[in-house]
Amino acid sequence: MGRRSERLSKQGMLASDLAGEGDVIQVVSRAFDVLRCFEGHEARLGNLEISNRCGLPRSTVSRLTYTLTRMGQLVYLPRDQKYRIGPSAVAMSTSMMKGLQLRNLIRLRLQDVAEQLPGTVGFVIPDRFQLVYLEFARAANALGLHETTGSRIAMASTAAGHAYTAALDDDVGDALIVEMEREMPDSARMLRSRIEDNRRHLREHGYVVACGTWSPHINGCAVPLWSPQYQTYVVTTIGLLSAMFDEKRVHRDVAPVMVELAAALGGLLEGADGDIFTNRLERKALPVSVHNKNKIIKAEDTNELEAGTRRSRPARSVRAGDGRR
């Protein structure tokens, strides 16, 4: 593996890596910036709106949208004089997700937790200064929490974002904040003010809590874990109403459940390059002790041999031997 590949493997999708590489084709990077503006399949945007969101000149956006439309990545709507996501982009994303049992298994694990805690539980991946929900589960009484698959959340103001940046190597996390300062100085300031405390808490306890940073009514808890598939950190996170779960209760009642969830998902991710894509895997409950008279039976033991699956191993430690944290 060459030096550039090693650097990408270590840093994943770090924005500053794009800014620092002399051989990055900027027009490709900008084309993806344009596509990121369309957060939903139904989103309709004009060149001016895209220009404002991307921070690119309108003339540049016009050339990019024309090219992307010719490629089928965008569709032009003459009546609205706006663009929307095109069939090629939809087909590409659909084909990438076809047959991936991993996501179904992750969703089941998230739902296990959502049935215990009245919040929105998510599995998110980083995208520049935001994180995107790959999967989510929600309790029926999770009022005021409306994230869905594909929703974007800010990195600087959420527990998931604080956990992700805390898990990065110090130099990589610092570089990300420097890059954020150029475009979102207020967000970068918020993240920088807490990153050392977040790093220390993650090292000592394995999770990060953020209370009232995204909304005064929402408290969050998140656990990062390394994904061999995406070569970056992904995060499992939960948001709860602060009126029901103050910070003390989040540490006491929520964090242990989220750490267990991360351990279960870590086992799935570690095995995802093997049978997880080809074999039918049975649902296994999270490890919960159930007392039966004088004997303690662990729920995970009840289907230890089902479908030839191995027991979920703990998630990768915060600091791994190859230099990742």
N, C-alpha and C positions, 0 to 999 in steps of 0.2 A: 504494500500500500504506500503510495507516494505521500509526500509531506502535505500536499493540499488535501488529499483524502483523509489523512489522519486528523487534520485540523477540522474538517467538516464533521468527521465522526465524533470528535470531542465536543464541538460547539453546537451541532445541530443546525437550527435555522436562525442563528444569531444575526440580527440586522447589521451589526457593525462589521461582520465578516464580509458582507456584500460591499460595504463602503471601502474596505481596505484592500480588496483584491483588484489588482490592475487588469487582470484578464477577464473579469466579469463583463458580459455584454449588457450594457445598461438598458438598451431598448427591451431586452427580455425581462429584466427586473421591473421595468416600468409597466410592461404589458400585464404582468401579474399584479402590480399595484392597482391597475384599472379593474381587473377582474375581482379583486378583493372588495371593491366598492359595492358590489352586488351581493348583499348579505343574504338575500332570499331569492328563490326562483321567480317570484312575482315582482321583484324590485324593478322599477323603471327610472332611469337616470338619463339626463342630457349631458352634453359635453361640458357645460358650465358647472353642473353639479359634480361631475366626476373630477373636473379640474380643481374645484374647491376641496374635495375630499382627499385627493392625491397630493395636492400642492404642486402640480405640474402645470406648465403653460397650456392654455386652451388649444393652441395650434398643435402642440405635441399630442394632447389627448385626442384631437380630431384625427390625426394620422393613425394613432393606435386603435381607436374605435373602428375606423374604416378597415384596417387590416384584420382586426379580430372579427369583424362582421363577415369579411370575405372568407375567413377560415371557419365560420360557423360557430365561433365561440360566443358571439353576440348576435342579436337580431335587432334590426332597426324598425321602429314602429312609426310610419310616416304620419299618422293622425296625431300622435302625441309628440312627435319629433324627439323621441327618446329611445334608449336602448334597453334591452333586457338580456338575461343569460340565454345563449343559443343552444340549439340541439346538440352540437358537438361537445360542449362543456357538460351538459347533462349526461350524455352518453358516456363520456369519459369517467365521470364520477360514479355513475351507476355500475360500469364494468369493473371499476376498482373495488367496489364493495360487494360484488356478486359472490355469494357462497361463503362469506367470511363468518364462520361459526364463532370466532373469537368475540365479535361484538355482541352476539346473542348471549354468550356466557357472561360477558361483562355486565350486560343489562340485567341479567338475573341476579348477579351478586349485588348490584346497586339496589335492586328492588328489595332484596333481603334486608338491607339497612333501612330503606325507606319505610318498611313495615314496622321497624323498631322506633324510628325517630321521625317526628313530624316536620320534615324539611325537604329540600330538593337536593338530591345526591347526584353528583356529576363526575364524568371521566373526561378530562379536557386535555388538549394538546396546544402547545404554543404556536402563535403566528405573529411574528414581529412583536408589537407591544400589546398584543391581546392574546386571549386563549379562546379556543373554540370547543364547544361541547360535542364530543363524539357520541356519547351516550349519556342518558340521564334517567332518573327515576324520581317520583314524587309521591309523598304521602297525600292521602285524600284531603287531609286538613292542613296542608301546607299553604296557608293563605299568603298572598303577596309575593310569591316566588314563581316566576313565569318562564324560566329558561327552558329551552327545548333543544333537541339535536340541531346543531348548526348555529346556535346562538353564540354571539361573541361577548366576552366580558373583558373588562380592563385589567391589565396586569398590575397596575400600580395600586388599585383600590380594593382588590379582592384577596381573600385568603389563598385562593389557588395561585394567583400571581406572586404573592409573597413567598409561598412555599416553593414555587418553581425557581425564582431568582435566588432564594437561599440555598437551593440544592446545587446550583452551578458552582464550578470552581470560582474562587474569589476574583481572579483576574477576568474571567469571562462574565461574571455577574456585574462587575464594575464597568466593563466595556459596554454592556447592554444599557446601563443607566446613563453613561456618557452619550451614547447614541440617542437615547430617549430625550435627553436634555435639549437636543437640537430641534426636536419637533414638538415635544410635550414637556416643557420645563416644570410645570406645576406637578405633573404626575411623577416625573423623575425625582423631584424634591421629596415627595411623599414616600417614594420607595427607598430613597437613600437614607432618610431619617430613621428607617426601621430595619434596614437590611442586616446590620450587625447583630441586633437582638434576635432577629429571625434565624440567622445562621447559628447562633449559639443555642437557641431553643430547639432547633431542628437536630443539632448534634446531640443534645442531651436527652431529648424526649421523643424525637422521631416524627414530629408534626409541627404545624404552625397554625396559630389562631390570629384572626383579624376581626375585631369587634367594632362595628360602626364606621368602618372605612368606606364601604360602598354605599351604605344607607344607615342612618342612625337606628333603623328598626331591624337590621339584619346583622347577625353574628355568624362568622364562618370558621370552619376548621378544615385543614387540607394536609394531605400527605403526598410528597413527590416520590416517584419511583422511575427507575431507568427502563426505557423501552428498547429492546434490541431491534425491533421492527423499524422504529422511527429514528433510532440513534440519537435520542434526546430524552429529556425528562418529561414524563406525563404526570398528571396530577389527579388524584381522587379528592373530591371536595364536597362539602355540604354547607348549605345556608339555612339558618333557622331564625325564627322570630326572636328578637332580643327580649321581648316581654315574657317569653316562655323559657328561654335559655340565656341567662346572663353569662358573663365571662367565666365565673367560677364553675357554673354547671357545665359549660362547654368543655372545660378541662376535665372535670370529674366524670361526666356521663357520656360525652360525645367522642372525645379524643380516643379512648380505648377501642371503641367500635370502629372508628375510622382507621386506626392502625391495623386492626384485624382485617378490615376490608382491603387495605393496601397489600397486606401479606398474601391474601387470597389472589388478588389481581396480579401480584408479582409472580406467583406460581404459574398463572395462565400465560403471562407474557413470556416467561422463560421457555415455556413449551410450545409457543405459538408457531415456531418454524417446523414443528414435527406433525404429529397426528392430529393436532387440534383443527387443522384445515380439512382433513380428509375423513376422519372418523366421527361417528355420532357420540358426543359426550353427554353424560347425564348431569343433571343439576345436582350440585352438592351444597348443602347448607353451610353457612359460616360456622366456624368452631364455637359452639355454645354448649356449656355444660348443663346437663339435665339430670337432676337427682331422681333416682328410682330406688326407693327404700334406702339401703345403705350403700348402693353402688352408684358411682358417677359415670354416666355414659356420655361421651362426646358425640355430637351430631355428625361430625365428619367421619366417625368410625362406622356409621350405619351404611355408608355406600363406598367404603374404601376400595372395593374390588370392582365396582360398576364400570363397565366399558373400558376396562384396562387402564384407567387413569391413575396417575400418581398423585399423592397428596400434595397440596399446594405448599410450596416452600416459602419461607419468609422472603419478603421483598429484599432486593439488593441493599446492602448497608449504605448509609449516607456517604461514606467514603470508601470507594472500592480500590482494589490493589492496582488497577491500571491507570489511576490518576483521576477517574471520575469520582464525584462526590455523591 
